[in-house]
Amino acid sequence: MLYWLLLPLKEQISFFNVFGYITVRTALAGISALLISLLLGPFMIRILKKYQIGEEIRSFGPKSHLNKKGTPSMGGILIIGSTILPTVLWGNLNNTYVLIAMGTMLSFGVVGFWDDFLKIKMKKSSGLIMRYKLILQVILSAAVGLGLVYLGLKGQFDLHLSVPFIKEWTPFLGWFYLPWIIFILIGSSNSVNLADGLDGLAIGLTLISATAFAALAYFIGRVDVAEYLDIFYVPQAAELTVFMGAMAGACLGFLWYNTHPAQIFMGDVGALSLGGTIGVIAIMIKQEFLLFMVAGVFIIEALSVMLQVSYFKFTGGKRIFKMAPLHHHFELMGLSEQKIVVRFWIAGIIFALFSLTTLKIR
């Protein structure tokens, strides 16, 4: 909105030409998102308390979490709003990729909102039945996938698969890109959801991932940098930098209130929307495989659950970890919540930095 209003003024005043720069608008979007999140955070917390929208703590979890019962939840609404509004203000909404990113965030957020609503207000401990949640995720992922494949057939999205370290092999998937997209989106959204178990853990890791993908989108959207690094050049990806900058700012502002002891939780509305968004960004900038590195801690958390469940069923009741996801295992080993969170953040930063270095290495 402001992008369209301010940029044309460069014809009269040269200063307004700065609003044509991706870097400037990314910084403005990030700052705007941070301020919106910080300023509206206390209001959001009061509203959630007023309507008794508080976290339900399951009895089979770590006993140290029982004192968190009643903490305002569904704070993901604040994250989504703090990301979308600055994007509308500073982004170029003629960019199809930006619209897809916002649509993915909102649609997955709706599924998460429904799940939270059933758990918190309707007092259904399991929330949305797992198979129904998965069906909805498949439908939404398929809708996104169909849209991207359609763009691919029109020449606005590359249907070749980018494989790290194998530059000569870029298989054309065509319609087979659809199941790949569904797999990435479902896996990404659920992995963030599984990691959302300690104060500040998931939002901090999302902040790291969003920052890394903002840099990746910028590099991949610049023809000179893409040619230098010998990676896929995606013209529309550059504008995603603004969106990811806003998302990073929103995460940073939310972390202010979500750090231990948390005043608010993101809930499924936040976890599913953030996970789905990270996944679709990775797909649109042709870095799906790099997602496994950037979001390495999320992947490890998800794998710990899969291993635990599989081993439990295979052995008839034995466990690999004291509790899954992995952060609960370390809790039961006696590590403090704050120490686990900070160490997982450090691991997340290492994964993100390593993923960026691979651009040149490969």
Secondary structure by P-SEA (a helix, b strand, c coil): cccccccccccccccccccccaaaaaaaaaaaaaaaaaaaaaaaaaaaaaacbbbbbbccccccccccccccccaaaaaaaaaaaaaaaccccccaaaaaaaaaaaaaaaaaaaaaaaaccccccccccaaaaaaaaaaaaaaaaaaaaaaaaaccccccccccccccccccccccaaaaaaaaaaaaaaaaaaacccccaaaaaaaaaaaaaaaaaaaaacaaaaaaaccccccccccaaaaaaaaaaaaaaaaacccccccccccaaaaaaaaaaaaaaaaaacccccccccaaaaaaaaaaaaaaaaaaaaacccccccccaaaaaaaaacccaaaaaaaaaaaaaaaaaaaaaacccc
